[in-house]
Amino acid sequence: MTLHTLSELVDEGVRGRHVLIRSDLNVPLDGASVSDDGRIKASLPVIRALAAAGAKVLVCAHLGRPKGTPDAKYSLAPAVARLAELAPELNATLAADTTGPAAQAAAAALKDGSVLVLENVRFDARETSKDDAERAAFASELAALTGDNGAYVDDAFGAVHRKHASVCDIAKALPSYQGDLVRTELEVLTRLTRDPVRPYVVVLGGSKVSDKLAVIDNLLGKADTILVGGGMLFTFLAAQGHKVGASLLETDQIPVVQDYLRRAEAAGTTFVLPTDIVVAAGFSADAAHETVAADAIESSSFGAAGLGLDIGPESGAAFAAAIATAKTVFWNGPMGVFEFPAFAEGTRAIAAALAENTARGGFTVVGGGDSAAAVRTLGFADDDFGHISTGGGASLEFLEGKDLPGLNALER
């Protein structure tokens, strides 16, 4: 795949030109404030580079899942406010609409080196339309904001798996380039899938095994070891014949997991499951809880009503020991309900093990989404790890071996 780069665009000259960047500003909010600004910080290098080169920078992005009409709770205003705090030199402002009169006037008045963020692209139903003509029409309106000599930069890897107007169709309307964030994500994910330095350990968590099935399937034979935690572990335990109380369980996926467990040995991949579980009386931060053997969950004080909310300390230590032997580590999904301090220790153990591996020269990747939020919530710095992905679902689809339409659209 040959994609034109940001460096090529800058070398061509951007001073006085409008450049439209598709950024990833889909950040979690706590009321009107950004609770994790990792994606904003990751978007800043490309925005800064173009502004420094004299471009009139237009940024488009989405936040949440509005229903195709303006909705104040999904406004990009909090993200833009945080961006302005992080980079006051950019003079970043927010347009009152996406491609309407306010955006048109603000784009026309934009000065060299300044930044205008367009309001949430998903406020227009055409952004996500299944109709090619509707998406193309919206893309044309976005392109029109750049005038006669505009360009497009896709710097939102987290959206490249979506066939949306601001991701795919816009690349047909303007000369298109990959941003450095997209380039880096591609380089990292390619290292994980094509020729990883071994031993290669994958840590998978999160709530549902069904979200990870295709990834697991594609990793069999590629990863040396797969450590399983989070809510998905209970389907694995059930597949081995163990009772899991009231823990999260996808019974329809048990046969699939049993098949993976059978195939793993022949493929040269070892699954490692927790040996102890933190079981709680209910799903709350202050729920009574105790640690029991993973094959005896219903022997806790809570019986069949017990709810597994974290891996236990023995498992955390065993997982950390496995990570310590690795040269390459990919982690996607927390080990427990890290938002509750009582059930965060398993996730903390994984984060600490990755940080130690990084310090020893290993290649470690935190797979974005909840994992990225977890490490920051638990006090780890981004540079404690080799790479923190902003890709989310796009990264998982790449690891599944799927084509990503946003990347295909950049080929020209």
Residue pairs with C-beta under 8 A, 6 or more apart in sequence:
1 407
1 411
2 411
3 177
3 178
3 182
3 183
3 407
3 410
3 411
4 175
4 176
4 177
4 178
4 410
4 412
5 177
5 178
5 180
5 183
6 46
6 49
6 50
6 153
6 177
6 178
6 179
6 180
6 183
8 177
9 19
9 151
9 153
9 175
9 177
10 49
10 50
10 53
14 50
14 53
14 54
14 55
14 151
15 53
15 54
15 55
15 112
16 54
16 55
16 56
16 112
17 55
17 56
17 146
17 147
17 149
17 150
17 151
18 55
18 56
18 57
18 58
18 107
18 110
18 145
18 146
18 147
18 149
18 150
18 151
19 50
19 55
19 56
19 57
19 58
19 146
19 150
19 151
19 152
19 153
20 58
20 59
20 60
20 142
20 143
20 145
20 146
20 150
20 151
20 152
20 153
20 170
20 174
21 43
21 46
21 47
21 50
21 57
21 58
21 59
21 60
21 152
21 153
21 154
21 155
21 179
22 60
22 61
22 152
22 153
22 154
22 155
22 156
22 159
22 166
22 167
22 170
23 43
23 46
23 47
23 59
23 60
23 61
23 155
23 156
24 39
24 42
24 43
24 61
24 155
24 156
24 157
24 158
24 159
24 181
24 390
25 39
25 40
25 43
25 59
25 61
25 62
25 63
25 76
25 79
25 80
25 83
25 117
26 39
26 61
26 62
26 63
26 64
26 158
27 34
27 35
27 36
27 37
27 38
27 39
27 40
27 63
27 78
27 79
27 82
28 34
28 35
28 36
28 373
29 35
29 78
32 77
32 78
33 78
33 82
34 40
34 78
34 79
34 81
34 82
36 372
36 373
36 376
36 377
37 82
37 86
38 372
38 373
38 376
38 382
38 388
38 390
39 158
39 390
40 79
40 82
40 83
40 86
41 86
41 382
42 181
42 390
43 59
43 83
43 155
43 156
43 181
44 83
44 86
44 87
45 180
45 181
46 153
46 155
46 179
46 180
46 181
47 57
47 59
47 87
47 90
47 115
48 87
48 90
49 180
50 57
50 153
51 57
51 90
51 113
51 114
51 115
52 113
54 112
54 113
55 112
55 113
56 107
56 110
56 111
56 112
56 113
56 114
56 116
57 90
57 110
57 113
57 114
57 115
57 116
58 107
58 110
58 115
58 116
58 117
58 118
58 145
58 146
59 92
59 115
59 116
59 117
59 118
60 98
60 117
60 118
60 121
60 142
60 166
61 76
61 79
61 117
61 118
61 120
61 121
61 156
62 120
62 121
62 122
62 127
62 159
62 166
63 74
63 75
63 76
63 79
63 120
63 122
64 73
64 74
64 120
64 122
65 74
65 122
66 74
66 120
66 122
66 123
67 125
68 122
68 123
68 124
68 125
68 127
68 128
69 123
69 125
70 97
70 119
70 120
70 123
71 123
74 120
74 122
74 123
75 94
75 119
75 120
76 94
76 117
76 119
76 120
77 94
79 117
80 92
80 93
80 94
80 117
83 90
83 92
83 117
84 90
84 92
90 114
90 115
91 114
91 115
92 114
92 115
92 116
92 117
93 106
93 115
93 116
93 117
94 116
94 117
94 119
95 102
95 103
95 106
95 107
95 116
95 117
95 118
95 119
96 102
96 103
96 119
97 103
97 118
97 119
97 123
98 118
98 119
98 120
98 121
98 123
98 124
98 142
99 118
99 124
99 138
99 141
99 142
99 144
99 145
103 116
103 118
103 119
103 145
104 144
104 145
106 116
107 116
107 145
107 146
110 116
118 142
118 145
121 127
121 142
121 164
121 165
121 166
122 128
124 138
125 134
126 134
126 135
126 137
126 138
126 165
127 135
127 138
127 164
127 165
127 166
128 162
128 164
128 165
129 135
129 138
129 165
132 169
135 163
135 164
135 165
135 168
135 169
136 165
136 169
136 172
136 173
138 165
138 166
138 169
139 165
139 166
139 169
139 170
139 172
139 173
140 173
142 165
142 166
142 170
142 173
143 150
143 152
143 170
143 173
143 174
146 152
146 174
150 174
150 175
151 174
151 175
151 176
151 177
152 170
152 171
152 173
152 174
152 175
152 176
152 177
153 176
153 177
153 178
153 179
154 160
154 167
154 171
154 176
154 177
154 178
154 179
154 182
154 406
154 409
154 410
155 178
155 179
155 180
155 181
155 182
156 167
156 179
156 181
156 182
156 406
157 181
157 182
157 185
157 186
157 389
157 390
157 391
157 394
157 395
158 368
158 390
158 391
158 392
158 393
158 394
158 395
159 166
159 167
159 394
159 406
160 167
160 182
160 394
160 404
160 405
160 406
160 407
161 393
161 394
161 397
161 398
161 402
161 404
161 405
161 406
162 168
162 405
162 406
163 405
163 406
167 405
167 406
167 409
168 405
168 406
168 408
168 409
169 409
170 176
171 406
171 409
171 410
171 412
172 409
175 412
176 409
176 410
176 412
177 410
178 186
178 407
178 410
181 390
182 407
184 387
185 389
185 390
185 391
185 394
185 395
186 407
188 365
188 387
188 389
189 389
189 391
189 395
189 398
189 399
191 328
191 363
192 328
192 330
192 365
192 399
193 218
193 222
193 398
193 399
193 401
196 222
196 223
196 327
196 328
196 363
197 327
197 328
197 363
198 224
198 327
198 328
199 224
199 225
199 325
199 326
199 327
199 328
200 222
200 223
200 224
200 225
200 326
200 327
200 328
200 329
200 330
201 223
201 224
201 225
201 226
201 227
201 322
201 323
201 325
201 326
201 328
201 329
201 330
202 219
202 223
202 225
202 226
202 227
202 329
202 330
202 331
202 332
203 226
203 227
203 229
203 319
203 323
203 329
203 330
203 331
203 332
203 333
203 350
204 212
204 215
204 216
204 226
204 227
204 228
204 229
204 230
204 232
204 331
204 332
204 333
205 228
205 229
205 230
205 231
205 232
205 233
205 331
205 332
205 333
205 334
205 335
205 336
205 347
205 350
205 371
206 212
206 230
206 231
206 232
206 332
206 333
206 334
206 370
207 230
207 231
207 232
207 248
207 333
208 231
208 232
208 248
208 250
209 232
209 235
209 236
209 250
209 253
209 257
210 250
210 253
211 232
211 396
212 232
212 332
212 333
212 396
213 253
213 256
214 396
214 400
214 401
214 402
215 332
215 396
215 399
215 400
216 226
216 260
217 260
217 400
218 399
218 400
218 401
219 226
219 269
219 399
220 260
220 263
220 264
220 267
220 269
221 267
221 268
221 269
222 269
223 269
223 330
224 268
224 269
224 270
224 326
225 269
225 270
225 271
225 272
225 322
225 326
226 264
226 269
226 270
226 271
226 272
227 272
227 319
227 322
227 323
228 236
228 271
228 272
228 273
228 274
229 274
229 311
229 315
229 319
229 333
229 334
229 335
229 336
229 346
229 350
230 333
230 334
230 335
230 336
231 247
231 248
231 308
232 248
232 333
233 273
233 274
233 308
233 311
234 244
234 247
234 248
234 249
234 308
235 249
235 250
235 251
235 253
235 254
235 257
236 257
236 261
236 271
236 273
237 244
237 273
237 294
237 295
237 297
238 244
238 249
238 251
238 254
238 257
239 254
239 257
239 258
239 261
240 261
240 273
242 294
242 295
242 297
243 297
243 298
243 304
244 297
244 298
244 308
245 279
245 297
245 298
245 300
245 302
245 303
245 304
245 305
245 306
245 307
245 308
246 304
246 305
246 306
246 307
247 277
247 279
247 297
247 306
247 307
247 308
248 308
260 271
261 271
264 270
264 271
272 318
272 319
272 322
273 294
274 294
274 311
274 312
274 315
274 319
275 293
275 294
275 312
275 314
275 315
275 318
276 291
276 292
276 293
276 294
276 311
276 312
276 313
276 314
276 315
277 291
277 292
277 293
277 294
277 297
277 308
277 310
277 311
277 312
277 315
278 289
278 290
278 291
278 308
278 309
278 310
278 311
278 312
278 336
278 342
278 343
278 345
278 346
279 289
279 290
279 291
279 292
279 297
279 300
279 302
279 306
279 307
279 308
279 309
280 287
280 288
280 289
280 302
280 306
280 307
280 308
280 309
280 342
280 343
281 287
281 288
281 289
281 301
281 302
281 305
281 306
281 307
282 307
283 307
283 309
283 337
284 340
285 339
285 340
285 341
285 342
286 342
287 307
287 309
287 342
288 301
288 302
289 309
289 342
289 343
290 300
290 301
291 312
291 313
292 299
292 300
292 306
292 312
293 299
294 312
294 315
297 306
297 308
298 304
298 306
300 306
309 336
309 337
309 340
309 342
309 343
310 335
310 336
310 337
310 342
310 343
310 344
310 345
310 346
310 347
311 319
311 335
311 336
311 346
312 346
313 345
313 349
315 346
316 335
316 345
316 346
316 348
316 349
316 350
317 349
319 335
319 346
319 349
319 350
319 353
320 349
320 350
320 352
320 353
323 329
323 350
323 353
323 354
323 357
324 353
324 356
324 357
326 357
326 362
327 362
327 363
328 362
328 363
328 364
329 354
329 357
329 362
329 363
329 364
329 365
330 365
330 367
330 399
331 350
331 354
331 364
331 365
331 366
331 367
331 371
332 367
332 368
332 369
332 371
332 395
332 396
333 367
333 369
333 370
333 371
334 346
334 347
334 370
334 371
334 374
335 346
335 347
335 349
335 350
336 343
336 344
336 345
336 346
336 347
337 343
337 344
338 344
338 347
338 348
338 370
338 374
338 377
338 378
339 377
344 374
344 378
347 374
347 378
348 378
351 374
351 375
351 378
351 380
351 384
352 380
354 364
354 366
354 384
354 385
355 364
355 380
355 384
355 385
357 364
358 364
358 384
358 385
358 386
362 386
363 386
364 385
364 386
364 387
365 385
365 386
365 387
365 388
365 389
366 372
366 375
366 385
366 387
366 388
366 389
367 389
367 391
367 395
367 396
368 388
368 389
368 390
368 391
368 392
368 395
369 392
372 388
372 389
372 390
375 384
375 385
375 388
376 382
382 388
389 395
391 398
394 404
394 406
397 404
398 404
